[in-house]
Amino acid sequence: MSGTSGSVSAAAAADAEYEILCDVQADGSSTPFLRHYTTSGTGAQSFTDTALDGTTPYAPTGTVGRCGVSPNPQIDSKAQRQTGAGSVTIAAGARSVTLLVFSGSPTVAIGGDPAVAFPAGSTGTWSVDQGGKNGERLADAFVFTGAAGSDFLVLSTREI
């Protein structure tokens, strides 16, 4: 209809979301459980906790948080540039390692594997997605070695 305006009203619908969390005790042990978040049609929010089966009631007794993640990890970050002949070593246990090659073809040896050349203009990144007290770490050491004419940058992060 020309020249008319109006609005359409729809009743709000209920919504439910689920998340796996951990009940972390003072000794560092943890128990995963399922938290059910619900928003009613009126906008009221609530949650209930169950065992992972989704039906058995569960009551956390410790600190509730994401599983395997420290709530406030301390991260040590480093940027190390190597020009010419020389090497940069990143010890095992890093959370992330990135290589940026500006010139030359430095090599990368990971753990006990043979070294591989990375040509100028290339990059490489190795990382984990969860850190914290019980989190992931890169298991191997990295050795980046340049010859005369090499110019590269190694960025790394590690939880401390």
Accessible surface in RSA format (square Angstrom, percent):
REM  Atomic radii and reference values for relative SASA: ProtOr
REM  Chains: A
REM  Algorithm: Lee & Richards
REM  Probe-radius: 1.40
REM  Slices: 20
REM RES _ NUM      All-atoms   Total-Side   Main-Chain    Non-polar    All polar
REM                ABS   REL    ABS   REL    ABS   REL    ABS   REL    ABS   REL
RES MET A   1   205.52 106.4 133.57  88.4  71.95 171.3 125.36 106.6  80.16 106.2
RES SER A   2   119.02 100.6  81.20 108.4  37.82  87.1  55.74 118.7  63.28  88.7
RES GLY A   3    86.78 107.0   0.00   N/A  86.78 107.0  42.95 117.9  43.84  98.2
RES THR A   4    91.42  65.0  61.20  62.0  30.22  72.0  54.48  73.2  36.94  55.8
RES SER A   5   120.42 101.8  78.64 105.0  41.78  96.2  53.31 113.5  67.11  94.0
RES GLY A   6    77.87  96.0   0.00   N/A  77.87  96.0  40.76 111.9  37.10  83.1
RES SER A   7   112.66  95.2  73.94  98.7  38.72  89.2  47.68 101.5  64.98  91.0
RES VAL A   8   148.54  97.7 115.42 104.5  33.11  79.8 118.53 103.0  30.01  81.4
RES SER A   9   110.30  93.2  75.66 101.0  34.64  79.8  48.23 102.7  62.07  87.0
RES ALA A  10    90.18  82.9  59.43  91.7  30.74  69.9  64.99  91.5  25.18  66.7
RES ALA A  11   102.43  94.2  64.87 100.1  37.56  85.4  76.10 107.2  26.33  69.7
RES ALA A  12    72.51  66.7  41.32  63.8  31.19  70.9  51.66  72.8  20.85  55.2
RES ALA A  13    85.80  78.9  59.96  92.5  25.84  58.8  66.30  93.4  19.50  51.7
RES ALA A  14    75.23  69.2  47.15  72.8  28.08  63.9  47.39  66.7  27.84  73.8
RES ASP A  15    74.51  52.2  68.35  68.0   6.16  14.6  25.49  60.0  49.02  48.9
RES ALA A  16    50.27  46.2  31.71  48.9  18.55  42.2  31.89  44.9  18.38  48.7
RES GLU A  17    99.27  57.0  97.83  74.0   1.43   3.4  38.15  73.8  61.11  49.9
RES TYR A  18   134.04  62.6 104.25  59.3  29.79  77.5  67.23  50.5  66.81  82.4
RES GLU A  19    67.99  39.0  61.23  46.3   6.76  16.1  28.50  55.1  39.49  32.2
RES ILE A  20   102.42  58.3  86.67  64.6  15.75  38.0  86.67  62.4  15.75  42.8
RES LEU A  21    11.40   6.4  11.40   8.2   0.00   0.0  11.40   8.0   0.00   0.0
RES CYS A  22     5.54   4.2   5.54   6.2   0.00   0.0   0.60   1.5   4.94   5.3
RES ASP A  23     1.41   1.0   1.41   1.4   0.00   0.0   0.00   0.0   1.41   1.4
RES VAL A  24    54.20  35.7  51.39  46.5   2.81   6.8  51.39  44.7   2.81   7.6
RES GLN A  25    59.27  33.1  54.09  39.5   5.18  12.3  28.59  60.9  30.68  23.3
RES ALA A  26   120.45 110.8  70.12 108.2  50.33 114.5  83.96 118.2  36.50  96.7
RES ASP A  27   116.80  81.8  77.37  77.0  39.43  93.2  50.78 119.5  66.01  65.8
RES GLY A  28    14.12  17.4   0.00   N/A  14.12  17.4   7.07  19.4   7.05  15.8
RES SER A  29    60.47  51.1  48.25  64.4  12.22  28.1  49.60 105.6  10.87  15.2
RES SER A  30    52.52  44.4  23.84  31.8  28.68  66.1   3.58   7.6  48.94  68.6
RES THR A  31    63.44  45.1  62.46  63.3   0.97   2.3  32.63  43.8  30.80  46.6
RES PRO A  32    58.66  42.8  52.84  48.2   5.82  21.2  52.84  43.6   5.82  36.2
RES PHE A  33     0.03   0.0   0.03   0.0   0.00   0.0   0.03   0.0   0.00   0.0
RES LEU A  34    28.41  15.8  28.41  20.3   0.00   0.0  28.41  20.0   0.00   0.0
RES ARG A  35    30.76  12.9  30.76  15.7   0.00   0.0   0.00   0.0  30.76  18.6
RES HIS A  36    28.68  15.7  28.37  19.7   0.31   0.8  21.02  21.7   7.67   8.9
RES TYR A  37    78.91  36.8  77.91  44.3   1.00   2.6  63.96  48.1  14.94  18.4
RES THR A  38    56.35  40.1  54.09  54.8   2.25   5.4  36.96  49.6  19.39  29.3
RES THR A  39    42.95  30.5  42.73  43.3   0.22   0.5  23.39  31.4  19.56  29.6
RES SER A  40    41.46  35.0  37.04  49.4   4.42  10.2  38.79  82.6   2.66   3.7
RES GLY A  41    29.91  36.9   0.00   N/A  29.91  36.9  14.76  40.5  15.15  33.9
RES THR A  42   129.93  92.4  91.27  92.5  38.66  92.1  89.74 120.5  40.19  60.8
RES GLY A  43    44.22  54.5   0.00   N/A  44.22  54.5  27.81  76.3  16.41  36.7
RES ALA A  44    64.29  59.1  49.69  76.7  14.60  33.2  60.50  85.2   3.79  10.1
RES GLN A  45   149.19  83.4 115.94  84.7  33.25  79.2  28.04  59.7 121.15  91.9
RES SER A  46    70.74  59.8  57.42  76.6  13.32  30.7  47.84 101.9  22.90  32.1
RES PHE A  47   107.15  53.6  87.22  54.0  19.92  51.8  88.10  53.4  19.04  54.5
RES THR A  48    86.08  61.2  80.89  82.0   5.19  12.4  73.25  98.4  12.82  19.4
RES ASP A  49    19.74  13.8   8.27   8.2  11.48  27.1   1.57   3.7  18.17  18.1
RES THR A  50    14.00  10.0  14.00  14.2   0.00   0.0  14.00  18.8   0.00   0.0
RES ALA A  51    29.81  27.4  28.23  43.6   1.57   3.6  29.81  42.0   0.00   0.0
RES LEU A  52    96.02  53.5  71.05  50.8  24.96  62.8  71.49  50.2  24.52  66.0
RES ASP A  53    91.96  64.4  54.95  54.7  37.01  87.5  45.84 107.9  46.12  46.0
RES GLY A  54    23.80  29.4   0.00   N/A  23.80  29.4   9.69  26.6  14.11  31.6
RES THR A  55   110.58  78.7  89.16  90.4  21.43  51.1  76.54 102.8  34.05  51.5
RES THR A  56    69.44  49.4  65.36  66.3   4.08   9.7  51.04  68.6  18.40  27.8
RES PRO A  57   116.31  84.8  99.02  90.3  17.28  62.8 100.31  82.8  16.00  99.4
RES TYR A  58    57.62  26.9  43.15  24.6  14.46  37.6  39.94  30.0  17.68  21.8
RES ALA A  59    78.06  71.8  64.25  99.1  13.81  31.4  66.10  93.1  11.96  31.7
RES PRO A  60    41.95  30.6  19.40  17.7  22.54  81.9  19.40  16.0  22.54 140.1
RES THR A  61   115.07  81.8  76.76  77.8  38.31  91.3  74.63 100.2  40.44  61.1
RES GLY A  62    32.95  40.6   0.00   N/A  32.95  40.6  14.14  38.8  18.81  42.1
RES THR A  63    97.67  69.5  91.44  92.7   6.23  14.9  61.22  82.2  36.45  55.1
RES VAL A  64    53.42  35.1  27.81  25.2  25.61  61.7  27.81  24.2  25.61  69.4
RES GLY A  65    26.63  32.8   0.00   N/A  26.63  32.8  26.63  73.1   0.00   0.0
RES ARG A  66   142.51  59.8 133.50  68.1   9.01  21.5  49.16  67.2  93.35  56.6
RES CYS A  67    39.08  29.6  32.08  35.8   7.00  16.4  30.54  77.4   8.53   9.2
RES GLY A  68    28.68  35.4   0.00   N/A  28.68  35.4  16.79  46.1  11.89  26.6
RES VAL A  69    44.09  29.0  25.68  23.2  18.41  44.4  26.83  23.3  17.26  46.8
RES SER A  70    26.70  22.6  22.20  29.6   4.51  10.4   7.88  16.8  18.83  26.4
RES PRO A  71   121.10  88.3  88.64  80.8  32.45 118.0 100.15  82.7  20.94 130.2
RES ASN A  72   116.89  80.6 102.31  98.9  14.58  35.1  30.05  72.3  86.84  83.9
RES PRO A  73    45.12  32.9  25.99  23.7  19.12  69.5  30.84  25.5  14.28  88.7
RES GLN A  74   112.71  63.0 109.07  79.7   3.65   8.7  35.69  76.0  77.02  58.4
RES ILE A  75    73.67  41.9  42.89  32.0  30.78  74.2  42.89  30.9  30.78  83.5
RES ASP A  76    50.70  35.5  45.46  45.2   5.23  12.4   7.09  16.7  43.61  43.5
RES SER A  77    77.31  65.3  52.80  70.5  24.51  56.5  37.72  80.3  39.60  55.5
RES LYS A  78   113.30  55.3 102.69  63.0  10.62  25.3  54.26  48.8  59.04  62.9
RES ALA A  79    72.45  66.6  40.44  62.4  32.01  72.8  40.45  57.0  32.00  84.8
RES GLN A  80    56.57  31.6  52.01  38.0   4.56  10.9  24.90  53.0  31.68  24.0
RES ARG A  81   144.72  60.8 111.81  57.0  32.91  78.4  39.56  54.1 105.16  63.7
RES GLN A  82    31.67  17.7  30.67  22.4   1.00   2.4   1.02   2.2  30.65  23.2
RES THR A  83    88.28  62.8  71.22  72.2  17.06  40.6  39.29  52.8  48.99  74.1
RES GLY A  84    20.36  25.1   0.00   N/A  20.36  25.1  17.84  49.0   2.52   5.6
RES ALA A  85    78.01  71.7  52.79  81.5  25.22  57.4  53.00  74.6  25.00  66.2
RES GLY A  86    30.29  37.4   0.00   N/A  30.29  37.4  27.48  75.4   2.81   6.3
RES SER A  87    61.47  51.9  35.26  47.1  26.21  60.4   5.53  11.8  55.95  78.4
RES VAL A  88    10.70   7.0   6.82   6.2   3.88   9.4  10.70   9.3   0.00   0.0
RES THR A  89    82.70  58.8  59.04  59.8  23.66  56.4  43.58  58.5  39.12  59.1
RES ILE A  90     8.10   4.6   6.01   4.5   2.09   5.0   8.10   5.8   0.00   0.0
RES ALA A  91    60.61  55.7  54.37  83.9   6.24  14.2  56.67  79.8   3.94  10.4
RES ALA A  92    50.09  46.1  34.33  53.0  15.75  35.8  34.52  48.6  15.56  41.2
RES GLY A  93    17.16  21.2   0.00   N/A  17.16  21.2  13.28  36.4   3.88   8.7
RES ALA A  94     0.88   0.8   0.88   1.4   0.00   0.0   0.88   1.2   0.00   0.0
RES ARG A  95    51.00  21.4  50.91  26.0   0.09   0.2  12.30  16.8  38.69  23.5
RES SER A  96    26.28  22.2  26.28  35.1   0.00   0.0  15.06  32.1  11.22  15.7
RES VAL A  97     0.15   0.1   0.00   0.0   0.15   0.4   0.15   0.1   0.00   0.0
RES THR A  98    29.92  21.3  29.75  30.2   0.17   0.4  15.43  20.7  14.49  21.9
RES LEU A  99     0.06   0.0   0.06   0.0   0.00   0.0   0.06   0.0   0.00   0.0
RES LEU A 100    50.24  28.0  50.24  35.9   0.00   0.0  50.24  35.3   0.00   0.0
RES VAL A 101     5.35   3.5   0.00   0.0   5.35  12.9   0.00   0.0   5.35  14.5
RES PHE A 102    97.22  48.6  71.78  44.5  25.44  66.2  75.80  46.0  21.42  61.3
RES SER A 103    42.85  36.2  42.69  57.0   0.15   0.4  35.68  76.0   7.16  10.0
RES GLY A 104    31.06  38.3   0.00   N/A  31.06  38.3  23.35  64.1   7.71  17.3
RES SER A 105    64.07  54.1  45.30  60.5  18.76  43.2  23.47  50.0  40.60  56.9
RES PRO A 106     1.27   0.9   0.28   0.3   0.99   3.6   1.27   1.0   0.00   0.0
RES THR A 107    44.70  31.8  44.69  45.3   0.01   0.0  36.27  48.7   8.43  12.7
RES VAL A 108     3.93   2.6   1.41   1.3   2.52   6.1   1.41   1.2   2.52   6.8
RES ALA A 109    24.03  22.1  23.26  35.9   0.77   1.8  23.26  32.8   0.77   2.1
RES ILE A 110    46.46  26.4  44.22  32.9   2.24   5.4  44.22  31.8   2.24   6.1
RES GLY A 111    36.83  45.4   0.00   N/A  36.83  45.4  16.73  45.9  20.10  45.0
RES GLY A 112    87.23 107.6   0.00   N/A  87.23 107.6  43.08 118.2  44.16  98.9
RES ASP A 113    94.47  66.2  87.81  87.4   6.66  15.7  15.40  36.2  79.07  78.9
RES PRO A 114   114.58  83.5  98.68  90.0  15.90  57.8 111.00  91.6   3.58  22.2
RES ALA A 115    57.36  52.7  28.58  44.1  28.79  65.5  28.58  40.2  28.79  76.3
RES VAL A 116    90.95  59.8  86.93  78.7   4.02   9.7  90.95  79.0   0.00   0.0
RES ALA A 117    59.01  54.3  40.21  62.1  18.80  42.8  40.21  56.6  18.80  49.8
RES PHE A 118    39.01  19.5  38.64  23.9   0.37   1.0  39.01  23.6   0.00   0.0
RES PRO A 119    81.08  59.1  81.05  73.9   0.02   0.1  81.08  66.9   0.00   0.0
RES ALA A 120    56.58  52.0  33.60  51.9  22.97  52.3  33.86  47.7  22.72  60.2
RES GLY A 121    68.86  84.9   0.00   N/A  68.86  84.9  38.32 105.1  30.54  68.4
RES SER A 122    28.90  24.4  21.70  29.0   7.21  16.6  28.61  60.9   0.29   0.4
RES THR A 123    85.98  61.1  63.03  63.9  22.94  54.7  30.50  41.0  55.47  83.9
RES GLY A 124    12.66  15.6   0.00   N/A  12.66  15.6  12.66  34.7   0.00   0.0
RES THR A 125    86.88  61.8  55.63  56.4  31.25  74.5  41.04  55.1  45.84  69.3
RES TRP A 126    58.88  23.6  53.77  26.0   5.11  12.0  41.48  22.1  17.41  28.2
RES SER A 127    68.65  58.0  39.02  52.1  29.63  68.3   8.87  18.9  59.78  83.8
RES VAL A 128    33.53  22.1  14.58  13.2  18.95  45.7  21.54  18.7  11.99  32.5
RES ASP A 129   119.57  83.8  89.54  89.1  30.03  71.0  46.65 109.8  72.92  72.7
RES GLN A 130    62.90  35.2  61.84  45.2   1.07   2.5   6.58  14.0  56.32  42.7
RES GLY A 131     1.93   2.4   0.00   N/A   1.93   2.4   1.83   5.0   0.10   0.2
RES GLY A 132     2.61   3.2   0.00   N/A   2.61   3.2   0.71   1.9   1.90   4.3
RES LYS A 133   142.36  69.4 116.15  71.3  26.20  62.4  99.41  89.5  42.95  45.7
RES ASN A 134   101.13  69.7  68.78  66.5  32.35  77.9  28.06  67.5  73.07  70.6
RES GLY A 135    17.67  21.8   0.00   N/A  17.67  21.8   3.99  10.9  13.68  30.6
RES GLU A 136    83.49  47.9  75.23  56.9   8.26  19.7  38.42  74.3  45.07  36.8
RES ARG A 137   131.26  55.1 109.75  55.9  21.51  51.2  34.37  47.0  96.89  58.7
RES LEU A 138    26.99  15.0  24.80  17.7   2.19   5.5  26.72  18.8   0.27   0.7
RES ALA A 139    91.10  83.8  60.20  92.9  30.90  70.3  69.25  97.5  21.85  57.9
RES ASP A 140    66.77  46.8  62.67  62.4   4.10   9.7   4.28  10.1  62.49  62.3
RES ALA A 141    36.80  33.8  33.39  51.5   3.41   7.7  33.39  47.0   3.41   9.0
RES PHE A 142     5.11   2.6   5.11   3.2   0.00   0.0   5.11   3.1   0.00   0.0
RES VAL A 143    52.52  34.6  51.77  46.9   0.75   1.8  51.77  45.0   0.75   2.0
RES PHE A 144     0.20   0.1   0.20   0.1   0.00   0.0   0.20   0.1   0.00   0.0
RES THR A 145    58.73  41.8  55.97  56.7   2.77   6.6  45.64  61.3  13.10  19.8
RES GLY A 146     5.05   6.2   0.00   N/A   5.05   6.2   1.15   3.2   3.90   8.7
RES ALA A 147    67.77  62.3  61.78  95.3   5.99  13.6  65.45  92.2   2.32   6.2
RES ALA A 148    93.72  86.2  67.59 104.3  26.13  59.4  70.16  98.8  23.55  62.4
RES GLY A 149    56.78  70.0   0.00   N/A  56.78  70.0  42.03 115.4  14.74  33.0
RES SER A 150     5.24   4.4   2.39   3.2   2.85   6.6   0.00   0.0   5.24   7.3
RES ASP A 151    26.87  18.8  26.87  26.7   0.00   0.0   7.57  17.8  19.30  19.2
RES PHE A 152     0.00   0.0   0.00   0.0   0.00   0.0   0.00   0.0   0.00   0.0
RES LEU A 153    38.62  21.5  38.62  27.6   0.00   0.0  38.62  27.1   0.00   0.0
RES VAL A 154     0.00   0.0   0.00   0.0   0.00   0.0   0.00   0.0   0.00   0.0
RES LEU A 155    66.31  36.9  65.12  46.6   1.19   3.0  65.28  45.8   1.03   2.8
RES SER A 156    11.48   9.7   8.45  11.3   3.03   7.0   2.52   5.4   8.96  12.5
RES THR A 157    36.10  25.7  35.67  36.2   0.43   1.0  32.86  44.1   3.24   4.9
RES ARG A 158    67.78  28.5  67.78  34.5   0.00   0.0  35.43  48.4  32.34  19.6
RES GLU A 159    38.70  22.2  20.45  15.5  18.25  43.5  12.33  23.9  26.37  21.5
RES ILE A 160   142.48  81.1  84.03  62.6  58.45 140.9 118.38  85.2  24.10  65.4
END  Absolute sums over single chains surface
CHAIN  1 A     9853.5       7143.0       2710.5       5872.3       3981.2
END  Absolute sums over all chains
TOTAL          9853.5       7143.0       2710.5       5872.3       3981.2
